[in-house]
């Protein structure tokens, strides 16, 4: 069932990207050797934390990808992402129907990583006099360093494949391959390519090549490849959340600070550096009942302490994620780890009930992966509530609580959960 949930977590958008009045901006990023403008079309929210760069062509004889970038102008990017679309990275070559730019340089051999000199202008793979000797490659380099895209897709022709293990996240390559129907294959490394340069130079990013078939793309193929690009964008997008904050005013902060002093020796209510994510279930069947429990701030029955229990997020049975408490504030959800852990509650009454709900667990995986990237939390530090005592950061000054644990999200369940989590694309910092 977790395999199905993983598929839902990476669920593709419809084959045809949704058309409509997408917000577009045009930006000139440079000029070609002959002075032609190299432009990027920006689609989506410019404040979005994740950027996706798609390049239609860099070789003037391989221009089918321009149909995909033009199709994507009408797309609505997933929330939290912005598309940057370059139809022509080599406008002089496209105008002359020539692989190289106007100075006879193969631009996809002109990047610095692995650059290898030699040859003469207009030879097929002539790399130029030096790395980044050409204005076109410098324009792409400067844009990439400025926007630091999480993913870049480069279209070429005509090998009919998606390149494998080019130095980025191979799970994103595989996702595009599955969605587009192209095989995912490894090619011998080439010197001075744009993808090798980005994967080596921009930490946390993934650049890969899509080799389209020869000739023009059909309308159906164009839709399929645009859908594949959006699928990748969705995979790296922050998950949608509903803000439903519980009251965490000065009284509750003061109570949390006193709790932290007593239990951890920390004189603060702030969660300064989360290093753990703890998965829970609510032992109830509705979000409203869980919300009421967390919002009313009642003393716990065991020690009679305040503040009451709470969690940073609750995920309901439909897979909707509710944001209850800012992640820079401690929540009381896990004995021994509240000082360093983010708490995620799942509406349900057992591990099996939660893990078998594909929408709920898919939302959980996406949220957890997002938080891992945001705070640099390792997959091994994503634990179940039942695993609290065995975690290396467990810390409790109240003697009677040092051995306390709970029954939700036991080790066997979390092994399955962590395996599914590790198959998602690597988390990205935002």
N, C-alpha and C positions, 0 to 999 in steps of 0.2 A: 504493500500500500504506500510506503514511503517513496517507492520508485514512481508511482503515479503522482504523488504530491510534488516530487521533484520536477516532473514534467509540467505540472501546473505552475510551479514557481517560475519556470522558464517559458511559460505559455506564449506562443506567438500571437501577434496581432493578425487580423484578417489578411487574406492573400492580397487584397487591394488596400493600400494605405488609405486611411480616411481622407477624403478630399474636403476642402472648405477654405475658409478665410484664415489660413495660417499666417502668423505674423512673420514678415520677411524684412530683412535689411540687406543691402548690398554694400560690400566693402572692397575697395581695391587693395590688394595685398602686395602688389608689385607690378613690374613691367617686364615684358620679354626682351630678348636681345634686339628685336626689331621695334620695340616700343609698344607692343600691344598690351592692353591691360590684362592682368590676371586678377580675377574677381572671385570673391567668396560670397555666397548667399547664406545668410544666417536665418534659421527657422526656429522659432520657439522663444522662450523666455531668456533674455540675455543674462539674467542673474542666476540661471540654473547652474548648479554646481558641477554637473557632468557634461562634458562636451564630446560630441561624436563628429569626426571629420570624415567626409566621403569625397574621394577624388575620382572624377570620371575618366580622365586620361592623363598620362604623362608621356606616352609615345604617340606621335601624330598619326600613325597607321593603325592604332588600336582605340577606336573612339566609341565603341558600343556602350561603354559605361556612362556616357553623357546622358543617355536616355533614362538611366536610373537616377542620376543626380537631379535631372529636371523633374522627374516624377516625384521625388522626395520634397521638392519645393511646396507641394500641395499637402504634405503630410502634417499631422499633428503629433509632434514628438511626445514621448512619455513625459509625465510631469517630473521635473527635476533634471531634464536633459535639454540641450540645445544642439541642433544640427548645424554644422558648417559644411557647405557644399561647394566644391570647386569643379566646374564642368571641364575646364581646360587648364592643366598645369603647364602645357606646352602649346600655346596658341599659334606660334609660328610654325611648328611642325604640323599641327592639324591643318593650317591654311595651305601648306605646301604638300600635304599628304605624305609626310616624311617622318620616319621614326625619331630622328634627332631634332634638336632645336636649330635655329638659323645659323649657329656657329659650328654645326656638325657634331654636337655632343649628345651622347645618350644620357639623358638627365637621370635615369635610374641607375647609373654607374658613377654619378658625380657627388654622392654623399660621402661623408668622411669615414664612416666605419667600414673597414676592410677595403678602402679605396686602393686601386692598383693602377698606376700610370702606364702609358705606352700606347702606341698606335697613332693614327692620324685622323684628322677631322673627316667626318662623314663615313668612316668605317663603322660597321654595324654597332659595335659596343664601345666606341671611343669614349673614354671617361673624362675627357677634358684635361686641361693643363695642370689642374690642382683640385682638391676637394672644394666644392662650392664655388668653382670658378664661374658658374653661370648664374645670371640673375633669377632665372626661374627656380632653380634649386634653393637659392638663398631666400627667395620669397616664401617657399613652403617651409623651409627651416625656421625662419623668423616667426611665421604664424604658429607653427607647432610649439615652439618654445614659449610663445605668448599665451596661448589658450590651453596648452598642455592637455590635449584630448585624451580621454580614457580609452577610446578606441578610434583607430583610423582604418578605413577600408580603401584599398587601392584597386581600381579595375584595370585589368589587362586583357589581352586576347592571345591565343585562342586554344589554350590547353584544356579547358573545361574542368577546372578543379579549384578547390580552396587550399591554399598552402598550409602546411602543417608544421608546427614547432618552429616558427620563425623567430622565437625569442620572447614572445609575449605569452598571454594566457591561452593555451591551446583549447580550453573549454569554450571560449568565445568563437574561435575558428570553427570548432566542431558544431556549435550551435548554428552559425551561418550556413555551414555545409548541409546540415539536416534540413533547415528551412528552405534552402534554395534547391535542393536535390542534386547538388554537385558532390562528387567524391572529395574526401578530405585526405590529401596526399602530401608526402614530404618530397621536396625538391632539393637538389644539391645547393648549398649556399653560394650566393653570387657576391662579387665585390661591389661595394659602394652603393648599395640599394637604400631607398627611402625607408623601407620597413626595418632593416637591420639597424639603421641609424636611430630611428625613433625608439625601438625596443631597448637599445643600449643606453640611450641618452635621457629618456623621460621615464623616471621610475613610476611603476604602477600602471603604465599604459600598454596597450596592445595594438600593434599595426600588422595587418596581414594583407595578402594579395588574393583577389578573386579573379581567376582566369576564365573569362567568358568564352563562349564559342565564337568562331569566326563570323563575320558579317554583322548585319543589324539584328538587334533583339526584337522579337515579336512583342506585341503589347502584353501578352500573357507572361512572357519571360520577364519583361520589365517590371510588371506588378510583383512577380514572385521575388525578384532580387531586391526591390524596394522594401517588400515585406520582410525579407531576411535582414536587411540593415536595421529596420525598426525593431525586429525581434532582439537583435544584439543590444540596441539602445535600451530596450525595456529591461533586459537582463542586468544592466548596470545602473538602472535608475533607482533612486531612493523609493521605498515602498510608500504608497499613499496611506495617510493616517487621518484620523478624525480627532481633533483636539477637544477633549472633554475633561478639563482640569478639575481636580478636587481642590478644595480650599487648603492652601498651605501657607497661612499667614504667619504673623510674628509669633503668636502663641505656639503654633505647631513647630515652627523652627526652633524656638527656645526649648521645647520638649525634646526635639530631635538632638539638639546640642547636648542636653543633659544626659540623654540616653547614650550618645556617643562617648561622653566622658566616662560614664559608668562601665560600659561594656568594652570600650576600645582604648580608653585613655586619650581620646582625641577631643579637643575643645572646639568643635565646629559641627554644624549641620551640613556642610558642603561636601558633595561627592566630587572631589577635585580631579581624580584620575581613575576612572573605572577600569578595572583590569579583569573583571569576571562578569559573565552573563549567566543568570540563574533562571531556568525554566520551571514553571509551576503550573498546576491546575487549580481552579477556584473551589472545587468541591460544591459547585452549584451549577444550575443549568441556564442561567441568564446573565447577560452583562449587567442588567440593572441591579440585581441582587449583589453582585460583586462590587459594583460601583458604590452602592449604599454602604456596604461594609467598610470600604476604604475611606469614604467621605465623612462618615460620622465621627471618626476619631475617638473611639471608646477605649478604655484601658483593657489590656489583655487579661484573660481570666487567670493565668498562671501567676504572674507577678504583680498584676494590677498597675502596670506601667503605662505611661503615655510617652510618645504618641502611639496611636493605634496602628495596626498593620496597613500596608499600602503596597502598591507596585507602580513602576514607571509606565508600563503598558499593559493593556488587557486586549486579548484577541478573542472575538466572539465566534460562535459556531458557523457563521457565514464567511469567516475570514476577514472581517473588518477589524482594523487595528485602531484602538483608542489610546490616545496619548494623555495620561493622567497627571504625571508629575515630571517636571524638567529633569533631565539626566544630570544636572549639576547639583541636585539636592539628594541627600540620603533618604531612602525609603526603608521602612522596617519590614522586610520580607524574608530574610534568611539569617538565622542565628549564626554569628561568627563571621559574616561576610558583608553585612550591610554597609560597612565603611568603604567598600571597594567594588560593590556589585550593582549592576542594573538588573531589576526584576521584571520578568515577563510572565504574566498570568494568562492561562488559556481557560476559557469557559468550558467546564466539563467536570466529570466525577472520577475519571480514571485515566491512566496512561493510554490504555487501549482505545478509549473513546476519542481522545484527542488525536492520537497517531493515525486513526482510521478515517478521520475527517480530512479529506484531501485539500479542501479550500483553507481550512484553519491551519493545517500544518504547512501548507505552501506559503501562507502569509507569515507564519512564524519563521520559516527558513529565510525568507527575504528580509524580514526585519532584523533578525539576528545577524545575517551576513552584512547588512548595512551598518549595524552598530559595531561589528568587528572592524570594518574599514574606518569608521569614524574615530574609534578610540584605539586602534591597533591591538585588538584582543585576539589571542590565538584560539584556534578551534578547540584545543585541549582545555581551554579555560571557559568554554561553554559547558555548563554542568546542569544536572538536575538537582532539584531541591533535596532529594534523598542523598546526594553526594557531598553535601556541604562539609561534613566533618573531615572527610579525607582530602579536601583541597589544601594545598600547601599554604594558602593565605588565610586559612581559618584562624580566627583570633577571638578569644572570649575571656573576659576578666571575671565574669560571674560564674563561680564554680559549678553551680547546679545546672548551668546551661551548656557546659563544655561538651557533653556527650549527647546533646539533643539533636535529633534529626527528624525528618518527616518522610512520609511514604510516597510522595508524588515525584514522578520522573526518576525512576530507579535506574541503576547503572545499565541494565540490559536495554532499557528503552533509549537511554542516551547514547549508547553505542550505535544504535540504528540511526538516531537523530544526527549524530556527528558525522557518520558516514555520508548521509544525504547532504549535509551542510558542506562537506568537503568537495562534493561534486558540482556545487554551484560555482560560477565564475568567482575568481579571487576578489575579496572585498577591496573597495577603492577608498582612499582617504578623501574627505571633503572638508 
